[in-house]
Amino acid sequence: MTHTKSGKALPILFITLLIDLIGIGMVIPIIPTLFTDPTSPSFMLAAYASNHWYIIAGLVLGFYGLMQFIAAPILGELSDMYGRKRLLTIGVGVLAISQIFFGAGILVKSLWLIFISRMIAGLGGANFSIAQASIADISAPENRAKNFGLIGVAFGLGFILGPVFGGYIAHATNSAAMPFFVAGALGIINLISVSLFLPETHHVRSEKKKIPIFKGIQNLKQALTDKEASRVYITSLLYMIGFSFFNSFSGIYLTHKYGLSEAALGTYFGVIGVWIVITQAVILRFITKIYNEKQILRVTLLSMATALFILPFIPTLFLQYLFIPFLSIPQGLTMANISSLISKSVSKDKQGAALGINGSIGAFSQGTIPALSGFVSSVFGVIFPFIIGSISIVGAWYVLFIKSERK
C-alpha cells in the first residue's frame, strides 16, 4: 500500500515543491533593484532617505521567514488533524495569491501591499513542513532518506531556476512585476495539480487539540535545553544565522558594488544553485564514504566562515564567479551534515520533532537576520553583514568542537 501511494504521490509532491520554490526564488534578483538601486526604473523608495533603503529591504526579506517561523509548526500539527492534502492545497493557493499581490504592489508602487504579500507568502511557504510530513507518510523506512532527498533536489533546482527566470523575465519584459505574475500563474497551475492528482497520505488523524500560536518559540527553547542534542542545535542556529547574513544581502551587495541588473543577478544566483546541486548530488556522496559528519564539519564550517569574510573584498565580478565554488561547496556539505548530525543526536522516537525544531531554527534565522542585515548595512556599510556572518559561523565551529572538548 505504501509503495502504491508513493508512486502516485511522490511525483506530485516533487512538482509542487519545485513550482513553489521557483516562484519564491524569483524574488531574489528583484529585491535589490526595487529597494536599493535608484538608477533602476523599478526603484520604489525615491521618497525615502537613502539610509532607510537597506532597512526596508531587510524588513521585506525578513517578513517571509518570520511568518514561516510562526506558521510552519502550526500547519504541521493541523495537517495531523485534518489531513495533508487539505492543508497543502490551502498553502499552495495562498502562495499563488501572495505572488500576484507582490506584482500588483510593484505596479502601483505600494510598499504596504508588498509587505502584506510577503507575510502571506510566509504563511504559504510553511507548507514545506506538510510536504515533508506527506513524504514521511508514504515512505518505507528503507526508502525514507532517498525520498527526502527529493526535497533537496527540489530546493536546488528551485534556487537555480527561480532567480534565473525572475531576472530574465524582468529583463525581457522591462517589468519587475512580471516575474511575480508568472509565479502566480504557476501557483494556480500548482493548485489545480494538487487538488486533482495528489492523494491524501495521512488517514489516521490525530485528536483535535489547541495548538499554541508560538510553537516555533517553544521549538527554539527546546533546542537550547535538549540534553541529547542542544550543542548540535546551537551549532545549527549559529551557522544558519551566519549563512542568512550572506543569503539576505549578497544580491544587494552585488548591486551596490557592480550595478548588476535583475538578469545578471539571476545568473549569478543560478550559478550558485548549480554548484549546490553538484555538491549534494556528487561531492557529498563521495565525501561521506570517507569521512563522518564531524570530520567534514570541522573543515567546512571554517571554510564557509573564511569564504564569507573574503567575499566582500573580491575586486571584480569575474573573480566573484570564480569564487562561487569556494562558497557553495562548503555550504552544501555543511547543511547536509548538520542535519545528519542532529538526526544521529536524538533517539528514534524524536526524529520528527528534531526535524521540526531544526526547521524552526532555519525559519527564525530567515525571519530575523535580513532585518538585522538591513540595519547593519545602513549604519556601517554593506560589507559588514558578511563579516558578522563569518564570525557567527566561527562561533558554530567553536560550540561544536572547542566547547565540547573542554567539558
C-alpha positions in Angstrom: 0.0 0.0 0.0 2.8 2.4 0.9 4.6 1.6 -2.4 1.4 2.4 -4.4 0.8 5.6 -2.5 4.4 6.6 -3.0 4.2 6.0 -6.8 1.3 8.4 -7.1 2.2 11.0 -4.5 5.9 11.5 -4.8 6.0 13.0 -8.3 3.2 15.4 -7.4 4.9 16.4 -4.2 8.1 17.0 -6.0 6.5 19.1 -8.7 4.5 21.0 -6.0 7.7 21.9 -4.1 9.6 22.7 -7.3 7.0 25.1 -8.6 6.7 26.8 -5.2 10.5 27.2 -4.9 10.8 28.6 -8.4 8.2 31.2 -7.5 9.9 32.0 -4.2 13.4 32.2 -5.9 12.1 34.7 -8.4 12.2 37.4 -5.7 16.0 37.1 -5.2 17.2 39.2 -8.1 14.3 41.7 -7.9 14.5 42.9 -4.3 17.9 44.7 -4.8 16.8 46.8 -7.7 13.4 47.6 -6.2 14.8 48.9 -2.9 18.5 49.8 -3.2 19.2 50.8 -6.9 17.9 54.4 -7.6 19.1 54.1 -11.2 16.5 51.3 -11.9 13.1 52.2 -13.4 11.6 49.8 -10.9 13.1 51.6 -7.8 10.4 52.2 -5.2 12.0 54.2 -2.4 12.6 57.6 -4.1 10.6 59.2 -1.3 12.8 57.7 1.5 16.2 58.8 2.7 19.0 56.6 1.4 19.9 55.4 4.9 16.5 53.8 5.1 16.8 51.7 1.9 18.7 48.8 3.3 16.5 48.7 6.4 13.3 48.5 4.3 14.9 45.8 2.0 15.8 43.8 5.1 12.3 44.0 6.5 10.7 42.9 3.2 13.0 39.9 3.1 12.6 39.1 6.7 8.8 39.1 6.8 8.6 35.9 4.8 10.9 34.0 7.2 9.2 35.4 10.3 5.7 34.3 9.1 7.1 30.9 8.2 8.7 30.6 11.6 5.2 31.2 13.2 3.2 29.2 10.7 5.2 26.0 9.9 4.9 24.2 13.2 1.2 25.1 13.4 0.4 23.9 9.9 2.3 20.7 10.5 0.1 19.9 13.5 -3.1 21.0 11.7 -2.2 18.5 8.9 -2.1 15.8 11.5 -5.7 16.6 12.5 -7.3 17.5 9.1 -5.1 15.7 6.5 -2.1 16.7 4.4 -3.9 17.4 1.1 -6.3 19.9 2.5 -3.6 22.0 4.2 -1.2 21.7 1.3 -3.9 22.8 -1.1 -4.6 25.9 1.0 -0.8 26.7 1.3 -0.2 26.4 -2.5 -3.2 28.7 -3.1 -2.1 31.3 -0.5 1.4 31.3 -2.1 0.0 32.0 -5.5 -2.1 34.9 -4.2 0.9 36.4 -2.5 2.9 36.4 -5.7 0.1 38.3 -7.5 -0.1 40.8 -4.6 3.7 41.4 -4.9 3.4 42.1 -8.6 0.5 44.4 -8.0 2.4 46.2 -5.3 5.3 46.9 -7.7 2.9 48.2 -10.4 1.1 50.6 -8.1 4.3 51.3 -6.1 2.7 50.3 -2.8 5.2 49.3 -0.1 2.4 48.2 2.2 1.0 45.8 -0.4 4.4 44.3 -0.8 4.8 43.8 3.0 1.3 42.2 3.1 2.3 39.9 0.1 5.5 38.8 1.9 3.5 38.0 5.1 1.1 35.9 3.1 3.9 34.2 1.2 5.4 33.2 4.6 2.2 31.5 5.5 2.0 29.7 2.2 5.7 28.8 2.2 5.2 27.0 5.5 3.6 24.2 3.5 7.1 22.7 3.1 6.6 21.1 6.5 3.4 19.5 5.3 5.1 18.2 2.1 7.8 16.7 4.4 5.2 15.0 6.5 3.5 13.6 3.4 6.7 12.1 2.2 7.3 10.5 5.6 3.7 9.1 5.4 4.3 7.2 2.2 8.0 6.2 2.7 9.1 2.8 4.0 12.0 3.1 6.4 14.5 1.8 3.9 13.4 4.5 1.3 12.9 7.4 3.6 16.3 9.0 3.2 16.2 8.6 -0.6 12.7 10.1 -0.8 13.6 13.0 1.5 16.5 13.6 -0.9 13.8 14.8 -3.4 13.3 17.8 -1.2 17.0 18.7 -1.6 16.8 18.3 -5.3 13.7 20.5 -5.5 15.4 23.2 -3.4 18.5 23.0 -5.6 16.6 23.2 -8.9 14.3 26.0 -7.5 17.4 28.0 -6.4 18.7 27.7 -10.0 15.6 28.2 -12.0 13.8 30.8 -9.8 16.5 33.6 -9.8 17.3 32.9 -13.5 13.6 33.0 -14.6 12.9 36.0 -12.4 15.9 38.0 -13.6 15.4 37.3 -17.3 11.6 37.7 -17.3 12.1 41.1 -15.7 14.7 42.0 -18.3 12.8 40.7 -21.3 9.5 42.4 -20.3 11.2 45.5 -18.8 9.0 45.0 -15.8 9.9 43.9 -12.3 6.3 43.0 -11.7 6.0 40.4 -14.5 8.0 37.6 -12.8 5.5 37.7 -9.9 2.5 37.4 -12.2 4.2 34.5 -13.9 4.9 32.9 -10.5 1.2 33.5 -9.5 0.1 31.7 -12.7 2.4 28.8 -12.0 0.9 28.7 -8.5 -2.6 28.4 -9.8 -1.5 25.5 -12.0 0.1 24.0 -8.9 -3.1 24.4 -7.0 -5.1 22.6 -9.7 -2.4 19.8 -9.8 -2.6 19.2 -6.0 -6.4 19.4 -6.0 -6.8 16.9 -8.8 -3.9 14.5 -8.6 -2.4 14.4 -5.1 -3.8 11.5 -3.0 -4.3 12.0 0.8 -1.4 10.4 2.5 -2.5 10.7 6.2 -5.6 8.7 7.0 -5.2 8.2 10.8 -6.0 11.7 12.1 -4.7 12.8 15.4 -7.0 14.1 18.1 -8.1 17.7 17.7 -6.3 19.9 20.2 -5.4 23.5 20.9 -2.2 24.5 19.2 0.0 27.3 20.7 0.5 30.2 18.3 4.1 30.5 19.3 5.0 26.8 18.8 8.1 28.0 16.9 9.4 29.8 20.1 8.8 26.6 22.1 10.9 24.7 19.5 13.7 27.2 19.9 13.6 26.8 23.7 13.6 23.0 23.3 16.6 23.3 21.0 18.6 25.2 23.7 17.6 22.8 26.6 17.6 19.4 24.9 20.0 17.2 26.8 20.7 15.0 23.8 21.3 17.5 21.1 21.4 21.1 22.4 25.0 21.5 21.3 24.2 20.5 17.7 21.1 22.6 17.6 23.1 25.7 18.8 25.7 24.9 16.1 22.9 24.8 13.6 21.4 28.1 14.9 24.8 29.9 14.7 25.5 28.5 11.3 22.1 29.4 9.9 22.4 32.9 11.3 25.7 33.3 9.6 24.5 32.0 6.3 21.4 34.1 6.4 23.6 37.2 6.6 25.0 36.1 3.2 21.7 34.9 1.7 19.7 38.0 2.6 22.2 40.7 1.4 24.5 39.2 -1.2 22.3 40.4 -4.0 22.1 43.9 -2.5 25.9 43.9 -2.1 26.4 42.9 -5.7 24.0 45.5 -7.0 25.7 48.1 -4.8 29.3 47.2 -5.9 28.8 46.2 -9.6 25.4 47.8 -10.6 24.1 44.4 -11.7 20.7 44.2 -13.5 18.0 41.7 -12.5 19.1 39.3 -15.3 22.8 39.4 -14.2 21.8 38.8 -10.6 19.6 35.9 -11.6 22.5 34.4 -13.5 24.9 34.8 -10.5 22.5 33.0 -8.1 21.7 30.4 -10.7 25.4 29.5 -10.8 25.4 29.3 -7.0 22.5 26.9 -7.3 24.3 24.7 -9.9 27.2 24.3 -7.5 25.0 23.5 -4.6 23.3 20.7 -6.7 26.7 19.4 -7.8 27.8 19.4 -4.1 24.7 17.5 -3.0 24.5 15.1 -5.9 28.2 14.2 -6.4 30.7 15.7 -3.9 28.6 14.8 -0.8 28.1 11.2 -1.8 31.9 10.8 -2.3 33.0 12.7 0.8 30.6 10.9 3.2 32.0 7.5 2.2 35.4 8.6 3.6 34.6 10.9 6.5 32.0 11.2 9.2 29.8 14.3 9.9 32.1 15.8 12.5 35.2 15.3 10.4 33.5 17.1 7.5 32.1 19.9 9.6 35.5 20.6 11.2 36.7 21.7 7.8 33.6 23.1 6.1 32.5 25.4 8.9 35.8 27.2 8.9 35.9 27.1 5.1 32.5 28.8 5.0 33.4 31.4 7.6 36.6 32.2 5.6 34.7 32.4 2.3 32.1 34.8 3.8 34.8 37.1 5.2 36.7 37.2 1.9 33.7 37.7 -0.5 33.0 41.4 0.0 36.7 42.2 -0.7 36.9 40.5 -4.1 37.6 43.3 -6.6 36.0 42.1 -9.8 32.8 40.4 -10.9 34.8 37.8 -12.9 36.6 36.8 -9.7 33.3 36.7 -7.8 32.2 34.0 -10.3 35.4 32.1 -9.9 34.9 32.3 -6.1 31.4 30.7 -6.1 32.6 27.1 -5.6 34.6 28.1 -2.5 31.3 29.3 -1.1 28.8 26.8 -2.4 30.6 23.6 -1.8 31.2 24.1 2.0 27.6 25.4 2.3 26.1 22.3 0.7 28.3 20.0 2.7 27.6 21.8 6.0 23.8 21.9 5.7 23.6 18.2 4.9 26.0 17.1 7.6 24.5 19.3 10.3 21.0 17.8 9.6 22.5 14.3 9.7 24.3 15.0 13.0 21.1 16.3 14.5 19.3 13.1 13.4 22.0 11.0 15.0 22.0 13.0 18.2 18.4 12.2 19.2 16.6 8.9 19.8 14.5 7.3 17.1 11.2 8.4 18.6 12.3 12.1 18.4 13.3 12.2 14.7 10.1 14.0 13.6 10.4 16.5 16.5 14.1 17.1 15.7 13.1 17.9 12.1 10.6 20.4 13.2 13.0 22.0 15.7 15.7 22.4 13.1 13.1 23.8 10.6 12.1 26.4 13.2 15.8 27.4 13.7 16.1 28.0 9.9 12.9 30.0 9.7 13.9 32.1 12.8 17.2 32.9 11.1 15.5 33.8 7.8 13.0 36.0 9.7 15.3 38.0 11.9 18.7 38.2 10.2 17.6 40.1 7.0 16.2 42.9 9.1 19.4 43.0 11.2 21.4 42.9 8.0 19.5 46.0 6.8 20.2 47.9 9.9 23.9 46.9 10.0 24.3 47.9 6.3 22.5 51.2 6.8 24.8 52.2 9.7 28.1 50.5 8.9 28.1 49.6 5.2 27.1 46.6 3.0 30.3 44.6 3.8 29.5 44.2 7.5 26.7 41.6 7.2 29.3 39.3 5.7 31.8 39.9 8.4 29.2 39.3 11.2 28.0 36.2 9.3 31.6 34.9 9.2 32.0 35.5 13.0 28.7 33.7 13.7 29.9 30.6 11.7 33.2 30.6 13.6 31.0 30.5 16.7 29.2 27.5 15.4 32.6 25.7 14.9 33.7 26.7 18.4 30.5 25.3 20.0 30.7 22.0 18.1 34.4 21.3 18.6 36.3 23.5 21.1 33.5 23.9 23.7 32.6 20.2 23.7 36.3 19.2 24.1 36.6 21.4 27.2 33.8 19.6 29.0 
